[in-house]
Amino acid sequence: MKKSNLILAALFAMSILAVLAFSGCEEPNPDYTVKYEITGPATVASYVTYYSGKSNEVNGGNIELKNVNIPWSKTISVKENSAVGCSVTVDNDSTYTATVYINGKQKNSQSGKHRVAALWGTGH
């Protein structure tokens, strides 16, 4: 085998090894810590709904809980450019607050009666 062919074969082998070594690597897609919080005067809400961050789950990642103790909170991890949100539904005229925190910072808080929702996107 000629020296030039041997060098090309070695370079080809090294490039194949490099491709195999890095084939499992992906572009960085940072996680965001999302905390949902529901507060209000009652001890139980009829429903609390939140986005789990996993759109491949049943109901597109929307989780609905029934007869939830208030105050309520849930912390999850989501990828960048995710829409997140939570809501509360109650059967009385008291005021409730739904709040979304991303990486420890409050991003949205909404208060109201009967049904309240707070939404945000991690791409902000």
N, C-alpha and C positions, 0 to 999 in steps of 0.2 A: 504494500500500500504506500502510495506517495505521502510525503510529509504533509503536504497541503490537505490531502484527503483525511489524514489522521487528525489534523488540527480541526477541520470542519466536523468530523465525526465526534470529537471531544466537545466542541462547542454545542453541537446539537444535543448530545447527551446531557450536558450541564443545563441547557435551556429546558429540556424535558423535566429534569429533576426540580428546577426552579418552579415550573408550572405546577407540578405535583405538590411541592411544598407549600405553595401559596394558594392553591385552589380552594382551600377552606376558609380563606380570609375574605371578609366582606368589608364594604365601606363602613366607616364608623357611623352608627346610628344611636346616639346617646339615649339613655333612659332618663325619664323625668319621674320624680316622685310626686304623685298626686294624692292629696288628702281631700276627701269629701267630708263635710260636716253639716249636720242638721240640728238646729236648736229650736226650742219653743217651750211654751208653758205646760203642755200636756205631757203625760208620761209615755203615751203610745200614739204612733202615727198609723193610719190605715195602710199606707204604702210608702216605701222609699225606693226610688229607681236610680241606678247609677250605671255609668259606662265602665266596663271592666278593662278596656284597653285591648281586648282580643276580639276583633270583628269576625273571626271564624267560629265563635261560640254560638250556641242557640240564641235566637233573637238578635243576632248581629252584635253580641257583646253587651246588650242592655240587660241588666240584672234587676229584677223586681222582687222586693222583699215585702211580706205582709206582716201587719201588726208588730211594728218595729218600736223598740224602746227608744225614747227621746231623753237626753241628747244621744245622737248617733254619729259615728265617724267611721271611715274606711280609708285605708292607705293602700295604694296600688302603684305599680310602675308601668309606664307607657313609653312608647318610642316617640321621637320627634315627629311633629306634624300630625299629632293625634287630636281629635276633638274629644273633650272630656266634659262631663256634666253630671249633676245629680238633681233630683227633685223629691219633694215630699207632698203627700196628699193626706189631708186630715178632714174629719167630719165635724169641725166646730168653727167658730168665728174668731178664734185666737190668731195672733200673728206668729208666723214661723219664718226661720231664716235658713237658706241653703247657701253654703259657701264652698268655693273651690280654692285650694292652695296648690301651687306648683313650686316644687323645690323650696318649701317653707314660706313662700311669699303669697299673701292673699291676692288672688287675681279677679275674683268676682264674688259678690255676695248680694243676694236678692231676698227681700222680705215681703211677705204678703199673707193673705188668708186662703184657705182651702187647698190651693196647689201652688207651689213655688218652685222655680227651677233656676239653677245657676250653671252657666256654660262657659267654656273657654277652649282655646286651642294651644297646643304646646309649641307651635311654630312662631308664636308672638315673641 
